[in-house]
Amino acid sequence: TSLSQATQAALASDRHLLNTDELDHIEAALASLTACAVQNDADAIVAATQALNAATTEFAARRMDSAVQKGLSGHKLTEIG
């Protein structure tokens, strides 16, 4: 699924933003979604997608914070806006 691919790409570039438990939780949710997709069980895919969304919410926020910090690095507040 596209969510699975996006999550894998995010992990490839920003895995360092996660602790071991968080990474394990996301990887388990990814594995569950993959298994449901292989079984082609629509209800299970919806549930696994929701679980992966929940597992990655904090990761997404950290990625956004990191991107904003990089974008603002070296700039004065008066230069923004």
GROMACS elastic network, one bead per residue, 0.5 to 0.9 nm:
[ bonds ]
;  ai    aj funct       b0    kb
    1     4     6  0.52133   500
    1     5     6  0.63516   500
    1     6     6  0.86715   500
    1    33     6  0.85044   500
    1    34     6  0.81789   500
    1    37     6  0.79831   500
    2     5     6  0.50051   500
    2     6     6  0.60033   500
    2     7     6  0.84448   500
    3     6     6  0.50888   500
    3     7     6  0.60339   500
    3     8     6  0.85319   500
    3    49     6  0.76996   500
    3    52     6  0.83662   500
    3    53     6  0.83813   500
    4     7     6  0.51394   500
    4     8     6  0.61721   500
    4     9     6  0.86320   500
    4    30     6  0.63698   500
    4    33     6  0.76273   500
    4    34     6  0.78606   500
    4    49     6  0.85459   500
    4    52     6  0.83529   500
    5     8     6  0.51158   500
    5     9     6  0.61788   500
    5    10     6  0.85901   500
    6     9     6  0.50943   500
    6    10     6  0.61216   500
    6    11     6  0.85827   500
    7    10     6  0.50214   500
    7    11     6  0.61147   500
    7    12     6  0.85512   500
    7    26     6  0.86425   500
    7    30     6  0.80815   500
    7    52     6  0.87965   500
    7    56     6  0.79373   500
    8    11     6  0.50674   500
    8    12     6  0.61493   500
    8    13     6  0.88252   500
    8    27     6  0.89260   500
    8    30     6  0.84295   500
    9    12     6  0.50275   500
    9    13     6  0.64948   500
    9    14     6  0.85708   500
   10    13     6  0.53492   500
   10    14     6  0.57644   500
   10    15     6  0.73136   500
   10    59     6  0.89900   500
   10    60     6  0.86117   500
   10    63     6  0.84169   500
   11    14     6  0.52179   500
   11    16     6  0.83328   500
   11    17     6  0.89759   500
   11    18     6  0.89994   500
   11    23     6  0.85568   500
   12    15     6  0.61142   500
   13    16     6  0.81547   500
   14    17     6  0.57940   500
   14    18     6  0.79929   500
   14    59     6  0.88555   500
   14    63     6  0.71408   500
   15    18     6  0.57598   500
   15    19     6  0.85314   500
   15    23     6  0.75528   500
   16    19     6  0.75920   500
   17    59     6  0.72539   500
   17    62     6  0.69267   500
   17    63     6  0.75510   500
   17    66     6  0.88721   500
   18    21     6  0.79866   500
   18    22     6  0.57861   500
   18    23     6  0.58628   500
   18    59     6  0.70848   500
   18    62     6  0.88632   500
   19    22     6  0.53937   500
   19    23     6  0.61871   500
   19    24     6  0.86452   500
   20    23     6  0.51248   500
   20    24     6  0.60738   500
   20    25     6  0.85948   500
   21    24     6  0.50874   500
   21    25     6  0.61595   500
   21    26     6  0.87108   500
   22    25     6  0.50822   500
   22    26     6  0.62645   500
   22    27     6  0.85774   500
   22    55     6  0.79807   500
   22    56     6  0.87494   500
   22    59     6  0.85254   500
   23    26     6  0.52132   500
   23    27     6  0.60642   500
   23    28     6  0.85149   500
   24    27     6  0.51093   500
   24    28     6  0.60503   500
   24    29     6  0.85947   500
   25    28     6  0.51766   500
   25    29     6  0.62719   500
   25    30     6  0.86738   500
   25    52     6  0.89396   500
   25    55     6  0.67119   500
   25    56     6  0.89444   500
   26    29     6  0.50629   500
   26    30     6  0.61541   500
   26    31     6  0.86219   500
   26    52     6  0.67053   500
   26    55     6  0.55985   500
   26    56     6  0.65099   500
   27    31     6  0.61384   500
   27    32     6  0.85731   500
   27    52     6  0.89403   500
   28    31     6  0.50435   500
   28    32     6  0.61489   500
   28    33     6  0.86594   500
   28    52     6  0.87504   500
   29    32     6  0.50535   500
   29    33     6  0.62449   500
   29    34     6  0.86360   500
   29    48     6  0.68396   500
   29    49     6  0.82282   500
   29    51     6  0.64342   500
   29    52     6  0.51405   500
   29    53     6  0.88936   500
   29    55     6  0.71509   500
   30    33     6  0.51777   500
   30    34     6  0.61976   500
   30    35     6  0.86477   500
   30    48     6  0.81419   500
   30    49     6  0.86151   500
   30    52     6  0.64960   500
   31    34     6  0.50685   500
   31    35     6  0.61502   500
   31    36     6  0.86414   500
   32    35     6  0.51179   500
   32    36     6  0.62255   500
   32    37     6  0.86193   500
   32    45     6  0.86707   500
   32    48     6  0.62814   500
   32    49     6  0.89386   500
   32    52     6  0.86937   500
   33    36     6  0.51139   500
   33    37     6  0.61391   500
   33    38     6  0.86534   500
   33    44     6  0.80503   500
   33    45     6  0.61239   500
   33    46     6  0.87235   500
   33    47     6  0.84858   500
   33    49     6  0.63593   500
   33    51     6  0.86395   500
   33    52     6  0.76279   500
   34    37     6  0.50923   500
   34    38     6  0.62541   500
   34    39     6  0.87231   500
   34    45     6  0.85151   500
   34    48     6  0.87286   500
   35    38     6  0.51537   500
   35    39     6  0.63531   500
   35    40     6  0.86052   500
   35    45     6  0.87465   500
   36    39     6  0.50704   500
   36    40     6  0.60426   500
   36    41     6  0.58653   500
   36    42     6  0.79101   500
   36    43     6  0.88703   500
   36    44     6  0.58481   500
   36    45     6  0.53551   500
   36    48     6  0.73656   500
   37    41     6  0.66699   500
   37    42     6  0.79695   500
   37    44     6  0.82901   500
   37    45     6  0.61746   500
   38    41     6  0.80695   500
   39    42     6  0.88326   500
   39    44     6  0.89575   500
   40    44     6  0.83728   500
   40    45     6  0.76075   500
   41    44     6  0.53301   500
   41    45     6  0.60507   500
   41    46     6  0.87398   500
   42    45     6  0.50123   500
   42    46     6  0.62713   500
   42    47     6  0.87181   500
   43    46     6  0.52181   500
   43    47     6  0.63465   500
   43    48     6  0.86237   500
   44    47     6  0.50661   500
   44    48     6  0.59600   500
   44    49     6  0.83866   500
   45    48     6  0.50422   500
   45    49     6  0.59145   500
   45    50     6  0.85049   500
   46    49     6  0.50994   500
   46    50     6  0.62380   500
   46    51     6  0.86400   500
   47    50     6  0.51463   500
   47    51     6  0.62019   500
   47    52     6  0.86783   500
   48    52     6  0.61152   500
   48    53     6  0.85317   500
   49    52     6  0.50942   500
   49    53     6  0.61360   500
   49    54     6  0.86039   500
   50    53     6  0.50263   500
   50    54     6  0.61971   500
   50    55     6  0.85705   500
   51    54     6  0.50836   500
   51    55     6  0.60794   500
   51    56     6  0.86568   500
   52    56     6  0.61278   500
   52    57     6  0.86062   500
   53    56     6  0.53158   500
   53    57     6  0.61510   500
   54    57     6  0.54545   500
   54    58     6  0.82678   500
   55    58     6  0.74448   500
   55    59     6  0.79961   500
   56    59     6  0.50430   500
   56    60     6  0.60382   500
   56    61     6  0.86606   500
   57    60     6  0.52128   500
   57    61     6  0.64179   500
   57    62     6  0.88290   500
   58    61     6  0.50468   500
   58    62     6  0.62584   500
   58    63     6  0.86287   500
   59    62     6  0.51032   500
   59    63     6  0.61603   500
   59    64     6  0.86343   500
   60    63     6  0.50490   500
   60    64     6  0.62203   500
   60    65     6  0.86577   500
   61    64     6  0.50949   500
   61    65     6  0.61924   500
   61    66     6  0.85690   500
   62    65     6  0.50079   500
   62    66     6  0.60389   500
   62    67     6  0.85324   500
   63    66     6  0.50593   500
   63    67     6  0.61518   500
   63    68     6  0.86272   500
   64    67     6  0.50892   500
   64    68     6  0.61706   500
   64    69     6  0.85778   500
   65    68     6  0.51407   500
   65    69     6  0.61256   500
   65    70     6  0.86295   500
   66    69     6  0.51109   500
   66    70     6  0.62147   500
   66    71     6  0.85755   500
   67    70     6  0.51414   500
   67    71     6  0.61056   500
   67    72     6  0.86269   500
   68    72     6  0.60997   500
   68    73     6  0.84303   500
   69    72     6  0.51700   500
   69    73     6  0.58946   500
   70    73     6  0.51440   500
   70    74     6  0.86878   500
   71    74     6  0.84564   500
   71    75     6  0.84674   500
   72    75     6  0.55401   500
   72    76     6  0.80145   500
   72    77     6  0.85362   500
   72    80     6  0.83809   500
   73    76     6  0.85792   500
   75    78     6  0.82617   500
   75    79     6  0.64639   500
   75    80     6  0.76193   500
   76    79     6  0.53490   500
   76    80     6  0.71209   500
   77    80     6  0.54581   500
   77    81     6  0.82436   500
   78    81     6  0.74332   500
